[in-house]
């Protein structure tokens, strides 16, 4: 018998279903205001393209990053926990594939994708569940494939993972070294990281981690 899904998933899905249209409108042009993130997405596209496999945008939301990677020439599809987000993504980007799914149990074969984008899609995952999610991402990545992981970083002086009051539902900030260590334990090798100060519209430091699957 299949294991039941973690209880937090229903809470997160319902929260994003409730704000899907507002969220999609607010973040439709967010990459236009993030030159460093665009540069990393371009680098990510370059390193996964040579494997010639599909790329998964895991936690794709309304699909803006999925569409951006498609414009960079990738065979990309999106997966999100929220049915309302997936419906909006399909409506906004009818030429791309979007499916409802969870990062805890991806409906993908082993070694199926050359790249995985997790752009702030792990921030609502309880810290104790992060290793299992990273193991699942590792399972679907082909050898040599890459993960680009975006997350909220703690202040430099902070120790440990910090829960905070996210505008949609509860979330966590991570010390970059801590999360990088869990990525390494999952079987990936860190390639690069970016940690930057927040803009006026952001609440805290932003981080990106690029890692390669062994």
C-alpha positions as CSV (number, residue, x, y, z in Angstrom):
1,X,0.0,0.0,0.0
2,X,1.3,3.5,-0.9
3,X,2.4,5.7,1.9
4,X,0.1,8.6,2.7
5,X,1.3,12.1,1.7
6,X,2.8,14.3,4.3
7,X,0.1,16.4,6.0
8,X,1.7,19.7,5.2
9,X,1.2,19.3,1.5
10,X,-2.6,19.7,1.7
11,X,-2.1,22.9,3.7
12,X,0.3,24.4,1.2
13,X,-1.8,23.4,-1.8
14,X,-4.9,25.0,-0.3
15,X,-3.0,28.1,0.6
16,X,-1.7,28.6,-3.0
17,X,-5.1,27.7,-4.5
18,X,-6.6,30.6,-2.6
19,X,-4.1,33.2,-3.8
20,X,-3.3,31.8,-7.3
21,X,-4.6,34.6,-9.4
22,X,-3.1,37.4,-7.2
23,X,0.2,35.5,-7.0
24,X,0.3,35.0,-10.8
25,X,-0.3,38.7,-11.5
26,X,2.2,39.9,-8.9
27,X,5.1,37.6,-10.2
28,X,4.4,37.6,-13.9
29,X,7.3,39.9,-14.6
30,X,9.5,39.1,-11.6
31,X,12.4,37.8,-13.6
32,X,12.6,41.2,-15.5
33,X,13.6,42.7,-12.1
34,X,16.2,39.9,-11.3
35,X,19.2,40.1,-13.5
36,X,21.4,37.8,-11.4
37,X,18.7,35.1,-11.3
38,X,18.3,35.5,-15.1
39,X,22.0,34.9,-15.5
40,X,21.9,31.8,-13.4
41,X,18.9,30.4,-15.3
42,X,20.9,31.0,-18.5
43,X,23.9,29.2,-17.1
44,X,21.6,26.4,-15.9
45,X,20.1,26.1,-19.4
46,X,23.6,25.9,-20.8
47,X,24.8,23.1,-18.6
48,X,21.7,20.9,-18.9
49,X,21.2,21.3,-22.7
50,X,24.1,19.0,-23.6
51,X,22.3,16.0,-21.9
52,X,19.4,16.4,-24.4
53,X,16.8,15.3,-21.9
54,X,13.7,17.2,-20.6
55,X,13.9,19.6,-17.7
56,X,11.5,19.7,-14.8
57,X,10.4,23.0,-13.2
58,X,9.4,21.5,-9.8
59,X,7.0,23.8,-7.9
60,X,6.4,25.8,-11.1
61,X,3.6,28.0,-9.8
62,X,1.9,29.9,-12.7
63,X,4.7,28.9,-15.0
64,X,6.7,32.0,-15.6
65,X,10.1,30.4,-15.0
66,X,9.0,27.3,-17.0
67,X,8.3,29.7,-19.9
68,X,11.6,31.5,-19.5
69,X,13.5,28.2,-19.7
70,X,11.5,27.3,-22.8
71,X,12.5,30.6,-24.4
72,X,16.1,29.6,-23.7
73,X,15.6,26.5,-25.8
74,X,14.9,23.8,-23.3
75,X,12.4,21.0,-23.5
76,X,10.8,21.9,-20.1
77,X,7.7,21.0,-18.2
78,X,6.2,22.1,-14.9
79,X,4.9,20.4,-11.8
80,X,3.1,22.0,-9.0
81,X,1.2,21.0,-5.9
82,X,-1.6,23.6,-6.4
83,X,-4.3,22.6,-9.0
84,X,-5.2,26.3,-9.4
85,X,-1.6,27.3,-10.1
86,X,-1.4,24.5,-12.7
87,X,-4.6,25.7,-14.3
88,X,-3.3,29.2,-14.6
89,X,0.0,28.0,-16.0
90,X,-1.8,26.0,-18.7
91,X,-3.9,29.0,-19.6
92,X,-1.0,31.4,-19.8
93,X,1.4,29.0,-21.6
94,X,-0.8,26.6,-23.7
95,X,2.2,25.3,-25.6
96,X,3.9,23.9,-22.5
97,X,3.1,20.9,-20.3
98,X,2.1,21.4,-16.7
99,X,1.0,18.7,-14.2
100,X,-0.3,18.5,-10.6
101,X,2.2,16.7,-8.5
102,X,4.4,16.7,-5.3
103,X,8.1,16.8,-4.8
104,X,7.8,14.1,-2.3
105,X,6.6,11.5,-4.9
106,X,7.3,12.7,-8.4
107,X,5.5,10.8,-11.2
108,X,8.7,10.4,-13.1
109,X,11.0,7.4,-13.9
110,X,14.4,7.2,-12.4
111,X,17.0,9.3,-14.2
112,X,14.3,10.9,-16.4
113,X,15.4,14.5,-16.5
114,X,18.6,16.4,-17.3
115,X,17.7,19.3,-15.1
116,X,15.5,20.2,-12.2
117,X,14.6,23.8,-11.2
118,X,13.3,24.2,-7.6
119,X,12.8,27.9,-7.5
120,X,11.6,28.6,-3.9
121,X,9.5,25.5,-4.0
122,X,11.1,23.9,-0.9
123,X,10.6,26.9,1.4
124,X,7.4,25.5,2.9
125,X,8.8,22.0,3.4
126,X,9.5,21.2,7.1
127,X,13.2,20.9,7.7
128,X,12.9,17.2,8.7
129,X,11.4,16.4,5.3
130,X,14.0,18.2,3.2
131,X,16.4,15.2,2.9
132,X,13.6,13.0,1.5
133,X,12.6,15.7,-1.1
134,X,16.2,16.1,-2.2
135,X,16.5,12.3,-2.5
136,X,13.5,12.3,-4.7
137,X,15.0,15.0,-6.9
138,X,18.2,13.1,-7.1
139,X,16.3,10.0,-8.1
140,X,14.8,11.6,-11.2
141,X,18.0,13.4,-12.3
142,X,20.2,11.7,-14.9
143,X,23.9,11.4,-14.1
144,X,25.5,14.7,-14.9
145,X,22.1,16.5,-14.6
146,X,21.8,19.7,-12.6
147,X,19.6,21.1,-9.9
148,X,19.1,24.8,-9.5
149,X,17.6,25.4,-6.1
150,X,16.3,28.8,-5.0
151,X,15.6,29.6,-1.3
152,X,15.4,32.2,1.4
153,X,18.7,32.6,3.3
154,X,19.1,33.4,6.9
155,X,21.1,36.5,8.0
156,X,24.8,35.8,8.1
157,X,24.8,36.0,11.9
158,X,21.9,33.5,12.3
159,X,22.5,29.9,13.2
160,X,20.1,27.1,12.2
161,X,16.9,27.1,10.2
162,X,14.5,29.9,10.9
163,X,10.7,29.6,10.5
164,X,9.1,32.8,9.4
165,X,5.7,34.2,8.6
166,X,5.4,33.9,4.8
167,X,2.6,35.8,3.2
168,X,1.0,32.6,1.9
169,X,1.7,30.0,4.5
170,X,4.5,29.0,6.9
171,X,8.0,28.9,5.5
172,X,11.7,28.5,6.4
173,X,14.9,30.4,5.9
174,X,18.1,28.3,5.6
175,X,21.8,29.0,6.2
176,X,23.3,28.4,2.8
177,X,26.0,26.1,4.1
178,X,23.4,23.9,5.9
179,X,21.2,23.4,2.9
180,X,24.2,22.9,0.7
181,X,25.3,20.1,3.0
182,X,21.9,18.4,2.6
183,X,22.2,18.7,-1.1
184,X,25.6,17.1,-0.9
185,X,24.3,14.2,1.2
186,X,21.6,13.6,-1.4
187,X,24.3,12.8,-3.9
188,X,24.9,16.1,-5.7
189,X,28.0,18.2,-6.0
190,X,27.8,22.0,-5.5
191,X,28.9,23.9,-8.6
192,X,28.0,27.4,-7.7
193,X,26.0,29.5,-5.3
194,X,24.6,33.1,-5.2
195,X,23.5,34.9,-2.1
196,X,22.4,38.4,-2.4
197,X,20.8,41.2,-0.4
198,X,17.0,41.7,-0.7
199,X,15.5,44.3,-2.9
200,X,12.9,46.7,-1.6
201,X,10.1,44.3,-2.4
202,X,11.7,41.2,-0.8
203,X,11.9,40.1,2.8
204,X,15.4,38.9,3.5
205,X,18.4,37.5,1.7
206,X,17.9,35.4,-1.5
207,X,20.0,32.4,-2.4
208,X,20.5,30.2,-5.4
209,X,22.5,26.9,-5.4
210,X,23.5,25.0,-8.5
211,X,24.5,21.4,-8.1
212,X,25.4,18.5,-10.3
213,X,24.1,14.9,-10.0
214,X,26.8,12.2,-9.6
